[in-house]
């Protein structure tokens, strides 16, 4: 598999850019920097974001920083579709800590076309062991993703399917990527994860998330009816998650 490696980085954040370059150099990763979309450049990127649709699914519209983050990932996926030099992109966010050589791990895996390979994760999920790598790490098939978009491999053969779902942007991008039971792209993971997402919430730390802290579940002006719609959509998604767990347990 021919792979290019990208880190999403806000141009003004030289600390994080230098840090991710240093880590990738340690593991001989041929890193390229993708200049992140920011709230100031959102209008330059085609998108079908509808804040009211997102409010219905998510309880509130996306923050400008959440939308910019999502569009950074989506634009890289669009680039992959047009990139004739490779079969897949490894996409990282620039605040990760690398724990292992991702290229070496990928060399040991025959990744099917319809797989989104997660190399970082914040939560345990129902999963089934597929095989063990020579490094000792294990590859799992997951019922759905581990809530993280910090390091993953996406294939040209499944990125169109992922785009068709995620471009709706009715939730944060890491949540949408996780929902394999809706977009249909199977999710595998390498564990222990070779990349650790710091998810820093300390505003005084130079690794503080570019998205910022999120403290609210609903907009203050959300009506009872809007909350009912959101709860219904969340219940529908929750049932789909449970069914995904059952399918994995019974059929693998």
N, C-alpha and C positions, 0 to 999 in steps of 0.2 A: 504494500500500500504506500503510495506517494503522499507525504504529509507536509503541510506547512504549519508553523507554530506562531501564534499571535498572542500578544498581551494587549488588552484594552487599557489605554492610559490617557488621562486628561493631560493635554499638552503642557499646562502650567505646573503639573505635579512632577517635578524632576526627581524628588526624593524617591517616590515609588517607582519611577521609570528606571533609575539607577539601581534600585534594589532588585527588581525583577531581572534586569540584565545580568547582575552579578550572580544571582541564583542559577539562571539558565547557563551561564558560562561554566559554572561548576559541574553541570551535568552534560555539557557539550550539546545543548539544545540550540538550534539555529533560529533564534527568536527574531520576530519582526514586531514592530510596534504599530498598532492600529490606533490612530488618533480618535479618542472617544467623542461621541456626540455629547453635547452639553445642552442645558436648557436654552442657551443663546443660539444654538445651531440646529435645533429641532426642526425648524421650518425648512431647512435645506434637504431634509430626508423625506422621501415619499412615505406616507403612512396612512392607515385607515383608522386611527385611534378615535374613538368616540367616548368622551368622558361619562356620558349618561349610561352607555352600555356597561362601562367598567363599574360605575356606581351600583348598577343592578347586581353585578356578580360579586363585587369586592367590598361593597358598603361605602365606598368613596372613590373618587377618581384617582388616578395615579398622580403622585407628586411629580413635578417637572423633572426632578432628578431621576425618579423611577422610569419615567418615559424615555428620558435620554439614555439611560442604561440599557433598556430594552431595545431601543433602536440601534445602539452600538452592536449588540449581538445580531440583530436581524440584518443589519447592513453587511456584516461579515458573512452571514449565510448567503445573502444575495451574491456577494463577491465569489463565494465558492461555486455557485451554480455556473458562473461565467469563467471560472479559472480552468483552463485546459491543461495546466501543468501538473495538477495533483488530483488525488482521489478523496482527500479529507483534510479538514483543518482541526488542529488542536487549538482551542480558544481558552485563554486564561484571563482572569482579572488580575490587575497588577499588585494586589495586596496579599497574594497567596504566599505560603511558605512551602517550598519544594522539599520533599523528603526522600525522593528516589528519582532515578533516571527514567523519565517517561518514554523516550525513544527505545530504550532497552526493553521496557515492559511491552510496548506495542509490537516489537519484533517477535515477541513470544506468543502473540495472540492472533489467531485467524478470525478477524472480526466480520461477521455477516453483514450484508448490505443494510438490513433493516434494524440496525442497532445504534443507539446513542450511548456512548461509553462515558460514564461518569468517573472522574478521577479525584473528586472531592465531594464531601457531603457533610451535612450538619445533623442528620437524624438517622436513626436505625429504621429500616423498612422491612416488611416481609420479603424474603428473598430465598433463592435456591442455589446451592453451590453448583457451579458448572465444572470447574477444574482448578487445579493449583498450578502456579507458574514456577519456573526454576528458581526465581528469587524468593520463593516461599509465600508470596502474596497469592490471594485467591480471587477468582473471578466469579461473580454472582449474577444471576438474572433476578431483577427486582420487580415486584408487583407494580411499583411506581417509584419515582425518583426520590432522592434523599434531601430535597430542598436546598439546592445549591447550583450556582452557575459559574463557579470560580475556576473550574478546570474540567474540560470535557472534549471528547472527539466527536465530530459530526461528519458524516459521510456525504459525498455529493449525491449518492443514490437515495438518501433519505431526507436530505435537507429541504427539498420541495414540499414533501409531506409535512415536515415540521413547520415550515413557513406558512403553509396554508392555514394551519391552526393558530400559530402564535401571532401572526400579523393582526389578528383581531384585538389583541392587547386588552382583553377584558379582566386580566389580573397582572400581577407582577411577573416578569419574564421567567424567574426561577420557578415559580408556581406552575406556569403554563408548560414549561419544558418537562416538569415532573409528571404531567398528566398523560402518561402513555396510554391509559385506558380511554382517552378521548382523541389524542392525535394519532395513535396507532403505531408509533415508532417504539420498538422494544428498548428497554433500558437495562444495560449491564453496568456493573461497577467493579473496580479493582480495589480490594481491601487487604490490609490497611491502605487507606487512600495515600497516593503519592504526593498529593497537594493538600495543604491544610488551609482552609479559609479562616482568616482571622476575624472577620466580621466585627471590626473594632467600633465600639460605641463611645469611646472617650474622645471628646472633641479637641482635647489638647494633644492627642497623639498624632504624629504625622501619618499614621496608617488609618486614621479615622475614615470611615466609609464615605465615598463621594456622594452616596445617596442621602446620607444623613439619618438621623433617628426618626423612627415612626412610632408614635405613641397612641394613635387613635384607630378604632375599628370602624367607626361610622362618622360621616360628616355630621356636624352639630345640627344642621338643618334637615337631616334625613327624616322623612315622615314615617309614620307607622306602616303605611302601605309599602313604602320602598324597603323598609326593613323586612317586611313579610316576603317580598319578592326575593330579596337577597338570601334570606333563610331557606326559602324553597330551592333556589338554585344551589345553595351549599349542600342541602340535604340530597339533592339529585346527584351532585358530585360525590358526596360521601357514600351513597349506595353503589355508585360505579367503582369506587375504591374498594369497597368490601367485595364486590364481585371479582375484581382483579385479583384480590388475595385468594379467593376461592379457586379461581382458574389456575393460579400458580400452584396452589397446594395439590389440586387434583390432577392437572394435566402437565404441569411444569412449564 
